[in-house]
């Protein structure tokens, strides 16, 4: 009868990219004749008996005599492996390669192996179906939906954060009434990098630490989070929940913990773009702090009577919207995780060019958006990254849209998001900027002398006039209403009163009556000092 084989060998040195720890990877024969693998700390190389106990607990076949078992292990530990392997439990860039749960895109030397954590789940990185079927199934729906284009482009944008100097992510919140397709847009976005089923989406019902672990697992990818309303049923609680997301996710860094718990709960880092859904109005997000408003960005979703996410349908109807929704859901349920690998291959082929293209696209978008203030430029840059991704996905052949269609969609959603979060001061500043830009246009701001008659003209925004010896710009409230919206005009005019550019009326009001022959003699104007403009 042959003696049983006792095989233990040192396979490789393993570097954990998440913790920095260096370990030994041992392979061994198990009692049933199969093979096993064990990772032990490098320091254990000097303690064969400790490694022996770990191997026995793992089911290794070793001699029954302790001295003989230790000698088998010690002999293995004295060997010098030449192989170096790196492991990580999070997705994302490592040098110029991109790690995914089911393989690395790009060349990685030494080899990188993904070791999933409890936060990874089964959806991330899963692949099924085909790219052609994914594109065909989403093409018609994207043509009818700015929001669907934006959501999918956001999934392509997350890996491009490496090219953004500050590398700050953002939380994009799709906000609107129930049953308008918000979750469907989230599923379509999730299908870029993995499984896209309602039961597989990451849950929002997590602790603060759980949220950090989710972000770490989805590093350099889109983190899709559905249904804030389930966790926070009223507006106040939802606002608090969204604020927590805005403070945690775009920062890219978890909480620092005391030394007593740091070993069990190490500090985590990440770069993510987050897409979340909710039912509260965008205006109720609440923050007036510009820093928070560029990290938590509300995207208004129209009501069902306007097509919901299918806001570009030529003839909106419940039946047509339902048919498109079913087509999208069926497509992403059977075709998923097939677009990202091709997109990353395209990007990695020329990383230097990709970085240049992203920067140029962001700069172009900021100009096209008409952003004036520092806050608006920062906000526009977030959308500019989405536009850059939409372009690159089109060039890579993985976009269910035409390039110009996607650019228009992202630009329109930027303007919708910007308008939804404007404060009265924002609107005052925007109005003043418009006045400064157009004041020299005599078709829009005719000069009127005392007693001169004018004809009413809808193109006129105001009049240049001298009142009580001071040169003024008399803004027509009807034009102000057209610029800021009728629901905001009174708040804007009231906000002007606190500015040093307004000449109030004798009655102390922000507006004053000015007699201009040809116009209603009781018409009131918002009068600004020309010298202050």
C-alpha positions as CSV (number, residue, x, y, z in Angstrom):
1,X,0.0,0.0,0.0
2,X,1.5,3.3,-1.1
3,X,2.1,6.1,1.4
4,X,-0.1,9.1,1.3
5,X,1.4,12.1,-0.5
6,X,1.9,15.2,1.7
7,X,2.2,18.1,-0.7
8,X,2.5,21.7,0.5
9,X,4.2,24.3,-1.8
10,X,4.6,28.1,-1.8
11,X,2.8,29.3,-4.9
12,X,3.4,33.0,-4.8
13,X,3.9,36.2,-2.9
14,X,0.6,38.1,-2.7
15,X,0.3,41.8,-2.3
16,X,-3.0,43.1,-1.1
17,X,-3.6,46.4,-2.9
18,X,-6.4,47.4,-0.5
19,X,-4.4,47.0,2.8
20,X,-0.8,47.0,1.6
21,X,-0.3,43.7,3.4
22,X,2.1,41.1,1.9
23,X,1.2,37.5,2.3
24,X,2.2,34.0,1.2
25,X,-0.1,31.8,-1.0
26,X,0.3,28.1,-0.3
27,X,-1.2,25.3,-2.2
28,X,-1.7,21.9,-0.6
29,X,-3.3,18.5,-1.0
30,X,-6.5,17.9,0.9
31,X,-7.7,14.7,2.6
32,X,-10.0,13.9,-0.3
33,X,-7.2,14.2,-2.8
34,X,-8.2,17.6,-4.1
35,X,-6.2,20.8,-3.9
36,X,-6.6,23.7,-1.6
37,X,-5.2,27.2,-1.3
38,X,-4.3,29.2,1.8
39,X,-3.2,32.8,2.3
40,X,-1.0,33.4,5.4
41,X,0.8,36.6,6.6
42,X,4.4,36.9,5.5
43,X,5.5,37.0,9.2
44,X,4.3,33.4,9.6
45,X,7.1,32.3,7.4
46,X,9.2,32.2,10.6
47,X,6.6,30.2,12.4
48,X,6.1,26.8,10.7
49,X,4.1,25.4,13.5
50,X,1.5,28.2,13.3
51,X,1.2,27.6,9.5
52,X,0.8,23.9,10.1
53,X,-2.2,24.5,12.4
54,X,-3.7,26.8,9.8
55,X,-3.2,24.2,7.1
56,X,-4.8,21.5,9.3
57,X,-7.8,23.7,9.9
58,X,-8.1,24.2,6.1
59,X,-8.3,20.4,5.6
60,X,-4.7,19.8,4.4
61,X,-3.4,16.2,4.4
62,X,-0.3,16.2,6.6
63,X,1.7,13.6,8.7
64,X,0.0,12.8,12.0
65,X,3.3,13.3,13.9
66,X,3.6,17.0,14.7
67,X,7.4,17.1,14.1
68,X,7.0,15.5,10.7
69,X,4.0,17.8,9.8
70,X,6.1,20.9,10.8
71,X,9.0,19.7,8.7
72,X,6.8,19.3,5.6
73,X,5.6,22.9,6.1
74,X,9.0,24.3,7.0
75,X,10.5,22.8,3.8
76,X,7.8,24.5,1.8
77,X,8.4,27.9,3.5
78,X,12.1,27.7,2.8
79,X,11.5,27.7,-0.9
80,X,11.8,31.0,-2.8
81,X,8.9,31.6,-5.2
82,X,9.5,33.9,-8.2
83,X,5.8,34.7,-8.8
84,X,4.2,37.9,-7.5
85,X,0.5,38.3,-7.5
86,X,-1.6,41.3,-6.5
87,X,-5.1,41.0,-5.2
88,X,-7.9,43.5,-4.6
89,X,-11.5,43.4,-3.4
90,X,-12.6,46.5,-5.3
91,X,-13.0,47.3,-9.0
92,X,-11.3,50.2,-10.8
93,X,-8.0,51.4,-12.1
94,X,-4.7,49.9,-11.1
95,X,-2.0,51.7,-13.0
96,X,-3.2,51.5,-16.6
97,X,-5.4,48.4,-16.3
98,X,-9.0,48.2,-15.1
99,X,-10.0,45.5,-12.6
100,X,-13.4,43.9,-12.8
101,X,-14.8,41.0,-10.8
102,X,-14.5,38.6,-13.8
103,X,-11.3,39.8,-15.3
104,X,-8.9,42.7,-15.8
105,X,-9.1,44.9,-18.9
106,X,-5.6,46.0,-20.1
107,X,-2.2,44.6,-19.3
108,X,-1.4,44.3,-15.7
109,X,2.1,43.1,-14.5
110,X,2.3,41.6,-12.0
111,X,-1.1,39.8,-12.4
112,X,-4.1,41.3,-10.5
113,X,-6.7,38.9,-9.1
114,X,-10.1,40.1,-7.9
115,X,-11.2,38.7,-4.5
116,X,-14.8,39.8,-3.9
117,X,-15.9,41.2,-0.5
118,X,-19.4,40.9,1.0
119,X,-20.2,44.3,-0.5
120,X,-19.5,43.3,-4.1
121,X,-22.6,41.3,-4.6
122,X,-23.4,39.2,-7.7
123,X,-24.5,42.0,-10.0
124,X,-21.3,43.9,-10.5
125,X,-19.2,42.7,-13.4
126,X,-21.6,40.0,-14.4
127,X,-21.9,39.5,-18.2
128,X,-24.7,38.1,-20.3
129,X,-26.2,38.4,-23.8
130,X,-24.5,40.4,-26.6
131,X,-23.5,44.0,-27.3
132,X,-25.4,44.2,-30.6
133,X,-28.6,43.1,-28.9
134,X,-28.0,45.6,-26.1
135,X,-27.6,48.4,-28.5
136,X,-30.5,47.4,-30.7
137,X,-32.8,47.1,-27.7
138,X,-32.0,50.5,-26.3
139,X,-31.7,52.6,-29.5
140,X,-35.3,53.6,-29.9
141,X,-35.8,54.3,-26.2
142,X,-32.7,56.5,-26.0
143,X,-34.0,58.5,-29.0
144,X,-37.1,59.2,-26.9
145,X,-35.4,59.9,-23.6
146,X,-32.8,62.5,-22.5
147,X,-32.8,60.9,-19.1
148,X,-32.0,57.4,-20.4
149,X,-29.1,58.8,-22.4
150,X,-27.8,60.6,-19.4
151,X,-28.1,57.6,-17.0
152,X,-26.2,55.3,-19.4
153,X,-23.6,57.9,-20.2
154,X,-23.0,58.4,-16.5
155,X,-22.1,54.7,-16.2
156,X,-19.4,55.3,-18.9
157,X,-18.3,58.5,-17.2
158,X,-17.3,57.0,-13.9
159,X,-14.1,55.4,-15.2
160,X,-13.2,58.7,-16.7
161,X,-12.9,60.4,-13.3
162,X,-9.2,59.5,-13.4
163,X,-8.8,62.2,-16.0
164,X,-10.5,64.9,-14.0
165,X,-7.9,66.9,-11.9
166,X,-9.9,67.1,-8.7
167,X,-11.4,63.5,-9.2
168,X,-14.5,64.5,-7.3
169,X,-17.6,62.4,-8.1
170,X,-21.2,63.5,-7.8
171,X,-24.6,62.2,-6.7
172,X,-27.1,62.6,-9.5
173,X,-30.6,62.2,-8.2
174,X,-33.5,61.4,-10.6
175,X,-36.4,63.0,-8.8
176,X,-40.0,63.1,-9.8
177,X,-43.4,61.4,-9.3
178,X,-43.8,57.7,-9.0
179,X,-44.2,55.4,-12.0
180,X,-42.3,57.7,-14.4
181,X,-39.4,55.3,-15.3
182,X,-36.8,56.5,-12.9
183,X,-35.9,52.9,-11.8
184,X,-35.9,51.8,-15.4
185,X,-33.2,54.5,-16.2
186,X,-31.2,53.2,-13.2
187,X,-31.4,49.6,-14.5
188,X,-30.3,50.7,-18.0
189,X,-27.3,52.4,-16.4
190,X,-26.5,49.4,-14.3
191,X,-26.5,47.1,-17.3
192,X,-23.4,48.8,-18.6
193,X,-21.3,47.1,-16.0
194,X,-23.3,44.2,-14.7
195,X,-26.6,42.5,-14.0
196,X,-29.6,44.8,-14.3
197,X,-32.6,43.4,-12.4
198,X,-34.7,45.1,-9.8
199,X,-33.9,42.4,-7.2
200,X,-30.1,42.8,-7.8
201,X,-29.7,46.6,-7.3
202,X,-27.6,47.6,-4.2
203,X,-29.9,48.4,-1.3
204,X,-30.1,51.8,0.3
205,X,-30.9,50.2,3.6
206,X,-27.3,50.3,4.9
207,X,-25.4,51.7,7.8
208,X,-22.9,54.5,7.3
209,X,-20.1,52.0,7.2
210,X,-22.1,49.8,4.7
211,X,-22.4,52.8,2.4
212,X,-18.6,53.3,2.5
213,X,-18.1,49.6,1.7
214,X,-20.5,49.8,-1.2
215,X,-18.7,52.8,-2.7
216,X,-15.3,51.0,-2.2
217,X,-16.6,48.0,-4.0
218,X,-17.9,50.1,-6.9
219,X,-14.7,52.2,-7.2
220,X,-14.3,53.9,-10.6
221,X,-17.8,52.7,-11.6
222,X,-21.4,54.0,-11.4
223,X,-23.0,53.2,-8.1
224,X,-26.8,52.7,-8.7
225,X,-29.0,53.2,-5.7
226,X,-32.8,52.9,-6.0
227,X,-35.8,54.1,-4.2
228,X,-34.8,56.6,-1.5
229,X,-38.5,56.9,-0.7
230,X,-38.5,53.3,0.7
231,X,-35.9,54.3,3.3
232,X,-37.0,57.8,3.9
233,X,-40.8,58.0,3.4
234,X,-41.2,61.8,3.9
235,X,-39.5,64.8,2.3
236,X,-37.6,65.8,5.5
237,X,-36.1,62.4,5.9
238,X,-35.3,62.1,2.2
239,X,-33.5,65.4,2.3
240,X,-31.5,64.2,5.3
241,X,-30.7,61.0,3.4
242,X,-29.6,62.8,0.3
243,X,-27.4,65.1,2.3
244,X,-25.7,62.1,3.8
245,X,-25.0,60.7,0.4
246,X,-23.6,64.1,-0.8
247,X,-21.3,64.3,2.2
248,X,-20.1,60.7,1.9
249,X,-19.8,59.6,-1.7
250,X,-18.3,62.4,-3.8
251,X,-15.6,63.0,-1.1
252,X,-14.0,59.6,-1.9
253,X,-12.9,59.0,1.7
254,X,-14.5,57.1,4.5
255,X,-14.5,58.2,8.2
256,X,-11.3,57.9,10.1
257,X,-11.7,55.6,13.0
258,X,-9.9,55.1,16.3
259,X,-6.9,52.8,16.5
260,X,-9.0,50.3,18.6
261,X,-11.3,49.6,15.6
262,X,-9.1,50.6,12.6
263,X,-7.8,47.0,12.2
264,X,-11.4,45.6,11.8
265,X,-12.7,48.7,10.0
266,X,-9.9,50.2,8.0
267,X,-10.4,53.5,6.2
268,X,-11.7,53.1,2.7
269,X,-11.3,55.2,-0.4
270,X,-13.1,55.3,-3.7
271,X,-14.1,57.4,-6.8
272,X,-17.7,56.9,-7.9
273,X,-20.5,58.6,-9.7
274,X,-23.8,57.8,-8.0
275,X,-27.2,57.6,-9.6
276,X,-30.1,57.5,-7.1
277,X,-33.9,57.8,-7.5
278,X,-36.4,59.6,-5.3
279,X,-39.9,61.2,-5.4
280,X,-39.2,64.6,-3.8
281,X,-39.1,67.7,-5.9
282,X,-35.6,68.9,-6.9
283,X,-36.3,72.2,-5.1
284,X,-36.8,70.4,-1.8
285,X,-33.2,69.1,-1.8
286,X,-32.8,72.2,0.2
287,X,-29.1,73.2,0.4
288,X,-28.1,76.7,-0.6
289,X,-24.4,75.9,-0.2
290,X,-22.8,75.8,-3.6
291,X,-20.3,73.2,-2.5
292,X,-23.1,70.8,-1.7
293,X,-25.1,71.7,-4.8
294,X,-22.3,70.5,-7.1
295,X,-22.0,67.2,-5.3
296,X,-25.8,66.5,-5.0
297,X,-27.4,67.3,-8.3
298,X,-31.1,66.9,-8.9
299,X,-32.4,65.9,-12.3
300,X,-36.1,66.7,-12.7
301,X,-38.2,63.8,-14.2
302,X,-41.4,64.9,-15.9
303,X,-44.7,63.5,-14.7
304,X,-46.4,60.5,-16.4
305,X,-48.7,62.8,-18.4
306,X,-45.6,64.2,-20.1
307,X,-44.0,60.8,-20.9
308,X,-41.9,60.5,-17.7
309,X,-38.4,59.7,-18.7
310,X,-39.5,59.4,-22.3
311,X,-39.6,63.2,-22.6
312,X,-38.8,63.3,-26.3
313,X,-41.6,61.1,-27.6
314,X,-43.2,62.7,-30.6
315,X,-46.7,61.7,-29.5
316,X,-46.6,60.8,-25.7
317,X,-49.1,58.2,-24.6
318,X,-49.3,55.7,-21.8
319,X,-49.4,52.8,-24.2
320,X,-46.3,54.0,-26.2
321,X,-44.4,54.7,-23.0
322,X,-45.2,51.3,-21.5
323,X,-44.1,49.6,-24.7
324,X,-40.7,51.4,-24.7
325,X,-40.3,50.6,-21.0
326,X,-41.0,46.9,-21.5
327,X,-38.5,46.9,-24.4
328,X,-35.8,48.5,-22.2
329,X,-36.4,46.2,-19.2
330,X,-36.4,43.0,-21.4
331,X,-33.2,44.2,-23.2
332,X,-31.1,44.9,-20.0
333,X,-32.4,41.8,-18.3
334,X,-30.8,39.5,-20.9
335,X,-28.0,41.7,-22.2
336,X,-25.8,43.2,-19.5
337,X,-22.1,43.9,-18.6
338,X,-21.1,43.7,-22.3
339,X,-20.6,47.4,-23.0
340,X,-18.1,48.4,-20.4
341,X,-15.3,46.0,-21.4
342,X,-15.4,47.3,-25.0
343,X,-15.5,50.9,-23.8
344,X,-12.5,50.4,-21.4
345,X,-10.6,48.6,-24.2
346,X,-11.2,51.7,-26.4
347,X,-10.0,54.1,-23.6
348,X,-7.0,52.1,-22.6
349,X,-5.8,51.9,-26.2
350,X,-4.7,55.5,-25.9
351,X,-5.0,56.8,-22.4
352,X,-3.1,60.1,-23.2
353,X,-5.6,60.9,-26.0
354,X,-8.5,60.0,-23.8
355,X,-7.3,62.4,-21.1
356,X,-7.0,65.2,-23.6
357,X,-10.5,64.5,-25.1
358,X,-12.1,64.5,-21.7
359,X,-10.6,67.9,-20.8
360,X,-11.6,69.4,-24.1
361,X,-15.1,68.1,-23.9
362,X,-15.6,69.5,-20.4
363,X,-14.2,72.9,-21.4
364,X,-16.5,73.0,-24.4
365,X,-19.5,72.1,-22.4
366,X,-18.9,74.8,-19.8
367,X,-18.8,77.4,-22.7
368,X,-21.9,75.9,-24.4
369,X,-23.8,75.9,-21.1
370,X,-23.4,79.6,-20.7
371,X,-22.1,79.2,-17.2
372,X,-21.1,82.6,-15.7
373,X,-20.4,82.1,-12.0
374,X,-17.8,79.9,-10.4
375,X,-20.6,77.7,-9.1
376,X,-22.2,77.3,-12.5
377,X,-18.9,76.4,-14.1
378,X,-18.3,73.7,-11.5
379,X,-21.8,72.4,-12.0
380,X,-21.4,72.5,-15.8
381,X,-18.1,70.6,-15.5
382,X,-19.9,67.7,-13.9
383,X,-22.3,67.5,-16.9
384,X,-19.4,68.0,-19.2
385,X,-17.8,64.8,-18.0
386,X,-21.1,63.0,-18.9
387,X,-21.0,64.6,-22.3
388,X,-17.4,63.4,-22.8
389,X,-18.4,59.9,-21.9
390,X,-21.3,60.0,-24.3
391,X,-19.0,61.0,-27.1
392,X,-16.4,58.4,-26.3
393,X,-19.0,55.7,-26.0
394,X,-20.2,56.7,-29.5
395,X,-16.7,56.6,-30.9
396,X,-16.1,53.2,-29.2
397,X,-19.2,51.8,-30.9
398,X,-21.0,51.0,-27.6
399,X,-23.5,53.9,-27.5
400,X,-27.2,53.5,-28.3
401,X,-27.4,57.1,-29.6
402,X,-26.0,59.5,-32.1
403,X,-23.3,61.9,-30.9
404,X,-25.2,65.1,-31.5
405,X,-28.4,63.6,-29.9
406,X,-26.5,62.8,-26.7
407,X,-24.8,66.2,-26.5
408,X,-28.2,68.0,-26.8
409,X,-29.7,65.7,-24.2
410,X,-27.0,66.4,-21.6
411,X,-27.1,70.1,-22.3
412,X,-30.9,70.2,-21.9
413,X,-30.7,68.3,-18.6
414,X,-28.0,70.7,-17.3
415,X,-30.3,73.6,-17.9
416,X,-33.2,71.8,-16.2
417,X,-31.0,70.9,-13.2
418,X,-29.6,74.5,-13.0
419,X,-33.1,76.1,-13.1
420,X,-34.5,73.7,-10.5
421,X,-32.0,74.7,-7.8
422,X,-31.7,78.5,-8.4
423,X,-32.1,80.7,-5.4
424,X,-33.5,84.3,-5.7
425,X,-29.9,85.6,-5.5
426,X,-28.9,83.2,-8.4
427,X,-31.8,84.6,-10.5
428,X,-30.8,88.2,-9.7
429,X,-27.2,87.5,-10.8
430,X,-28.4,85.8,-13.9
431,X,-30.7,88.7,-14.7
432,X,-27.9,91.3,-14.2
433,X,-25.6,89.3,-16.4
434,X,-28.2,89.3,-19.2
435,X,-28.7,93.1,-18.8
436,X,-24.9,93.7,-19.0
437,X,-24.7,91.6,-22.1
438,X,-27.6,93.2,-24.0
439,X,-27.7,96.8,-22.6
440,X,-25.9,98.2,-25.7
441,X,-28.4,96.7,-28.1
442,X,-30.8,99.6,-28.8
443,X,-33.4,97.2,-30.1
444,X,-33.6,95.7,-26.6
445,X,-32.8,98.8,-24.6
446,X,-33.9,101.9,-26.5
447,X,-32.8,105.3,-25.2
448,X,-35.9,107.4,-24.2
449,X,-35.8,111.1,-23.7
450,X,-38.2,113.1,-21.6
451,X,-41.6,113.3,-23.3
452,X,-40.6,110.9,-26.1
453,X,-43.3,108.5,-27.2
454,X,-42.6,104.8,-27.9
455,X,-44.6,101.9,-29.3
456,X,-45.0,98.8,-27.3
457,X,-42.5,96.1,-28.5
458,X,-42.2,92.6,-27.1
459,X,-38.5,92.5,-28.0
460,X,-37.8,95.4,-25.7
461,X,-36.3,94.4,-22.3
462,X,-36.1,97.8,-20.8
463,X,-35.4,101.5,-21.4
464,X,-32.4,103.7,-20.9
465,X,-33.6,106.9,-19.3
466,X,-32.5,109.8,-17.0
467,X,-34.6,110.2,-13.8
468,X,-34.0,112.9,-11.3
469,X,-30.6,113.6,-12.9
470,X,-29.4,110.0,-12.7
471,X,-29.0,107.6,-15.7
472,X,-31.0,104.5,-15.2
473,X,-31.9,101.2,-16.8
474,X,-35.7,100.7,-16.4
475,X,-36.3,96.9,-16.6
476,X,-39.7,95.8,-17.8
477,X,-41.3,93.4,-15.3
478,X,-42.8,91.5,-18.2
479,X,-39.4,90.7,-19.5
480,X,-38.1,89.7,-16.0
481,X,-41.1,87.3,-15.8
482,X,-40.1,85.7,-19.1
483,X,-36.5,85.3,-18.0
484,X,-37.0,83.9,-14.4
485,X,-40.5,82.5,-14.7
486,X,-43.7,84.0,-13.4
487,X,-43.5,82.0,-10.2
488,X,-40.2,83.7,-9.3
489,X,-40.7,87.2,-10.5
490,X,-41.9,88.7,-7.2
491,X,-39.1,87.0,-5.2
492,X,-36.5,88.2,-7.6
493,X,-37.7,91.8,-7.6
494,X,-37.8,91.7,-3.8
495,X,-34.2,90.3,-3.7
496,X,-33.1,93.2,-5.9
497,X,-34.0,95.6,-3.1
498,X,-31.0,94.4,-1.1
499,X,-28.6,95.2,-3.9
500,X,-26.8,98.5,-4.3
501,X,-27.9,98.9,-7.9
502,X,-31.6,99.6,-7.4
503,X,-33.3,103.0,-7.3
504,X,-36.5,102.3,-5.3
505,X,-39.7,104.2,-5.7
506,X,-40.7,107.1,-3.5
507,X,-43.1,104.7,-1.7
508,X,-40.1,102.5,-0.8
509,X,-41.0,99.6,-3.1
510,X,-38.4,97.9,-5.3
511,X,-40.2,99.2,-8.5
512,X,-41.3,102.6,-9.4
513,X,-43.8,104.2,-11.8
514,X,-42.1,105.9,-14.8
515,X,-44.1,107.9,-17.3
516,X,-43.2,106.9,-20.9
517,X,-45.7,108.1,-23.5
518,X,-47.1,105.3,-25.5
519,X,-47.0,102.8,-22.5
520,X,-49.4,102.3,-19.7
521,X,-49.0,105.4,-17.5
522,X,-49.3,103.2,-14.4
523,X,-46.6,100.8,-15.5
524,X,-43.9,100.1,-12.9
525,X,-40.3,99.3,-13.7
526,X,-37.3,97.9,-11.8
527,X,-34.9,100.8,-12.1
528,X,-31.1,100.1,-11.9
529,X,-28.3,102.5,-11.7
530,X,-26.4,102.4,-15.0
531,X,-23.2,103.4,-13.4
532,X,-23.4,100.3,-11.1
533,X,-23.7,98.0,-14.1
